[in-house]
Amino acid sequence: MNFIFEKLYNKFVYRPNLKRKLKRVGKEFKLGYCSEVLNPQFFTIGNFFYCGPFAYFGTNKNNPVVIGDYVMFGPKYVLYRGNHDVNFEGFMYQNTNIEHKQGELKSEMVHSLD
C-alpha cells in the first residue's frame, strides 16, 4: 500500500496533463510516480518510453531534449541540461557560439573525443 495516492495521481492526473504539454510524445509513455519534468515544452519523447519513480528531468530553451524510441530510465534518474560552454571565459550572454534566441549550438562547437 506504499505510495498508492502518488501512483493514482501520476496515472490519472499528472501523466495525461504532462503529455499535452510535451513538444512531442510517442505511444506507450510511462513516467514513474513522484517524477517531475521541468519545462516539458522543450522535450520530445519517442515511442515506448518508460521511467522509474522519483525521476527528474529539466532543461531550458537553449537545450531542447530529444529522447528516442525504446528508452528506459531506472528509478531516481536525473537529466538536467543547461546552456554551459566550459571552454568559454566570461559572461554566458556574451558567448557568440550559442544562438541564444534559437537555442541551438553552432556546428563548430561540436568536438570529437578521438
C-alpha positions in Angstrom: 0.0 0.0 0.0 3.0 2.3 -0.3 2.6 5.4 -2.5 -1.0 4.4 -3.6 -2.1 8.1 -3.8 1.1 9.1 -5.7 0.6 6.2 -8.2 -3.0 7.1 -8.8 -2.3 10.8 -9.1 0.5 10.1 -11.6 -1.6 7.7 -13.8 -4.8 9.8 -13.9 -3.8 13.4 -13.4 -0.1 14.2 -13.8 0.8 12.0 -16.8 -2.1 12.9 -19.0 -1.6 16.6 -18.4 2.2 16.3 -19.0 1.6 14.5 -22.3 -0.4 17.6 -23.5 2.5 19.9 -22.6 5.4 18.0 -24.1 6.5 19.2 -27.5 6.0 15.6 -28.9 5.3 12.3 -27.2 5.0 8.9 -28.8 2.8 6.0 -27.8 3.3 4.0 -24.6 4.6 6.9 -22.5 5.0 5.8 -18.9 6.6 8.1 -16.3 7.1 6.7 -12.8 5.3 8.1 -9.7 6.8 11.1 -7.9 8.7 12.0 -11.1 8.8 15.5 -12.5 9.5 17.2 -15.8 10.6 20.8 -15.7 9.8 22.8 -18.9 8.1 20.0 -20.8 7.6 22.1 -23.9 11.3 21.6 -24.7 11.1 17.8 -24.6 10.5 15.4 -27.5 9.9 11.8 -26.4 9.7 8.9 -28.8 7.6 5.7 -28.7 7.8 3.2 -25.8 9.3 5.4 -23.1 9.5 4.2 -19.5 11.0 5.9 -16.5 11.0 4.6 -12.9 9.8 6.5 -9.9 11.4 9.6 -8.3 13.0 10.8 -11.6 13.7 14.4 -12.5 14.0 15.9 -16.0 14.8 19.6 -16.6 16.1 21.7 -19.4 15.7 25.2 -20.9 15.0 26.8 -24.2 18.7 26.8 -25.2 19.0 23.0 -24.9 15.9 21.1 -26.1 16.0 17.4 -25.3 15.1 14.6 -27.7 14.7 11.1 -26.3 14.3 8.4 -28.9 12.2 5.3 -29.2 12.5 2.3 -26.9 14.2 4.1 -24.0 14.0 3.1 -20.3 15.4 5.0 -17.3 15.6 3.5 -13.9 14.4 5.0 -10.6 15.8 8.2 -9.2 17.2 9.2 -12.6 18.2 12.9 -13.1 18.6 14.5 -16.5 19.3 18.2 -16.3 20.6 20.3 -19.2 21.8 23.9 -19.3 23.5 26.2 -21.8 27.0 25.9 -20.5 30.2 26.1 -22.6 33.0 25.0 -20.3 35.7 26.5 -22.7 34.2 30.0 -22.7 35.6 32.5 -20.2 33.3 35.4 -19.4 29.6 36.0 -19.1 27.4 33.5 -20.9 25.3 36.1 -22.7 28.4 37.3 -24.4 29.2 33.8 -25.8 28.8 34.0 -29.6 28.9 30.2 -30.1 25.4 29.9 -28.7 22.4 31.1 -30.6 20.6 32.4 -27.5 17.4 33.2 -29.4 17.1 29.9 -31.3 18.5 27.6 -28.7 21.0 25.7 -30.8 24.8 25.4 -30.7 26.7 26.3 -33.8 28.4 23.4 -35.6 31.9 24.5 -34.8 31.2 23.9 -31.1 30.9 20.1 -31.6 34.1 18.3 -30.5 35.1 14.7 -31.2 36.5 12.5 -28.4 39.0 10.9 -30.9 
